[in-house]
Amino acid sequence: MAVKKKAKSGRPKDSRAGAKLRSASEDLRADARRNRDKLIEAAAPAFAEHGTKASLEDIARQAGVGIGTLYRHFPTREHLVEVVYGREVEQLIDAADELIKREAPDTALEQWMLRFVGYIAAKRGMAESLKTLYASNSALFAKASGAVPQTLQRLVEAAAEAGLIRKDIQSADLLQALSGLYSAPDTPDWRERSRRLVGLLMDGLRTVPKKR
């Protein structure tokens, strides 16, 4: 009578090959994520400087990838604009926590407003595409319209409670002044003028003049 062979237990014979395939797949995914992040990093200043006319080929070149890689991640310019805008909003909001931890409240407020200038610069550059996106993806703008004013209010309240800025200031007034930068004439010195405006606003807010 033939004796049946006992089935071998444990991993299948191709376990090593499978592990290699999984590792290679994970490496590809990680590489794809890195490429995507580099494209977003390169696109933000390109849009801020050149607007929606920014060359996608130049963005890909700055990111160190081919144009085909850009289109695999972002099939259209609007796809790229959508992600870049969302990232700019996230970074602006997250910057508040970082600044509060390491700076005095009034300095944190000033530094955040200077970052707001950079956010506005990028937004101005993407204005044309953002108008198109607004009609189809209003949720994209919901966070900016809610979280950004709340973040500014938190910074203003912290500086006021510390006695470093006037207590009669409302964050909504300050946001209105900053938002006016968006519609200011697009001159070569726009960013520098905007930064000076932040300095003037802080001079008017501080209870004790800042040492220059």
N, C-alpha and C positions, 0 to 999 in steps of 0.2 A: 504493500500500500504506500502510495507516494505521500511524503510528508510535506505539508504546505509550509512554504517559507513564511516566517514571521515578517510582517510589514515593518519596515524600518521607521522608527520614530525620529522626531527632530525636524530641522529645517529642510526644505527641498534642496536638491542638488544645486540649483541655480541661485541660492541665497546670496552668494558673493556677487554674482553678476547683477542680481536685483538691487543689492545695496549700492553698487557702483552706479547703476542707472538712476536710482533715487537721489544719490549724492549729486550726480551730474545735473539732474533736473532741478534740484534745489539751488545749485550754483547758477544755473541759467536764470532762475527766478530772481535770485539775489542780484545778479548782474543786470537784469532787466529793470529791477527797482532802482538800482544805482543810476542807470542811464536815464530813467524817467526823472529822478530827482535832479540830475545834472541839467536836464533840459529845462525844467521849471526854474532852476537857479539862474540859468542863462537868459531865459525869456523875460523875467521881471525887469531887469535893467534895460533890456533891448526895447521893450514896450514903453518904458518910462522915457527913454531918450528919443525913440523914433516913432512912437505911436503904433497904430495898426499897420503902418507901412513897413514895420520892421521885417527884415528878410528872415524867413524861416530857415533858409540855407545858412545864413550867418549864425542864427541861434544854434543850429545843429553843430556847426563848426566850433563855436565857443564851448559847447558841451562836450566836444571831442567824440561825436558820433556822426554817422551818416544821415542824410535826409530821410532815407528809408526807415531808419530807426525812429526818427521823430514822427513820421506818419503812422507807424505801427502803434505808437502810444497815443497820438493825437491826430485822428484822421482829418480834422479841419482846424483852421486857425481858431475858430470859436471854441473848440474843445480845449485847446491850449490856454486861451484867455480865461475860460471858466475856471480851470484848475489854478492858474497863476493868481487870479483874483481871490479865490478862496484861501489860498496860502497866505497872501498878503494880509487878509483880514485876521486869520489865525495868528500870524506872527505879531501883529499889532496888539492883539488882545493878550497874548502870552507875555509880551514884553513888560506889561505892567507888573506882573508877579516878580519877574527877574529884577526890575528896577527898584521895587519896594524893598526887596531883601537887601540890596547892597547900597542904596543911596538914601540921603535925607529926603523926607517927603516932598519938599519943594523942588529939589533937584530931580527926583523921580518924575515929578509932573513935567518939568521942563524937558527932560530927555525924552519922555514919551511923546510930547507934542512935536519935538524934532523928528521923531520916527513917524509921526502922523504926516509930516511934510513928505517923507518918502513914499508913504502909502498913497497920498493924493497924487504925487507925480506918476506913480504906476497906474492909478485909476484914470488919470487924464489921458495917458497914452493908450489905454484900452477902451476909451469912451465909446467909440463907434461900434465895436463888437459887443460891449456891455449893453448898449441900447437894444441890439438884436436879441441878446440873451434874456433881457428883462421880460420880454413878451412871452418867452417859453419856459423860463426857469426863475420865477419870482422868489423861490425858496433860497436861491443863491444869495440874494440880497437881504434876506430876513435877519441873518445873524449880524451883518454889519449895522443894520438899522436899529438893532436891539442891544447887542453886546458892546459895541464901540461906545455909545453914549454912557452905558453903565460903567464901563471901565474908566472913562474920563471922570465920571462922578465920584468913583471910589478914590481916585488919585487926588481930586480937589478936596474931598472931605478929609482925607488923611492929612494933607498939608494945612488945611484950615484948623483942624483939631490940634495940630502941633503948634499952632500960633505962628506959622511961617508965611502964610498968605492971608489976605483979608477974608473975614468970615461972611461978608455980604455978597460974595461972588456966587453966581449959579453956574453950574457946569454947562447948562444949555446955552448960556450967553457966550461962554468960552468956545463951545463947539461951533456956534454960529460964526464967530470970528474966524476960526480955523477953516471952516467949510468954505468961506469966501475965497480961499486960496484956489479952489477948484476952478472958479470962473475968472480968475485973474488973467490978464493978457499973457500969452505964451511967448515971453521974451527969453533971450539966452540967459539972463540973470534971474529968471523966475525962482529957482531953488534958493539962491543966496538971499534974495529979497524976502522970501518966505521964512527963512531961518532968522533973519533980522526981526521980522514981525513977531516971531515967537519970543525973542529976547525983549521986545518992547512990551508984549503982553505980560511977561513975567516981572518986568520992572514995575508995572502998574499993580501987580498982584501982591508982591512981597511986602511984608510988614517991616523987614529989615533989608536994606539994599544989599545986593550981592557984591562981594569984593571982587574987583576986576583984576 
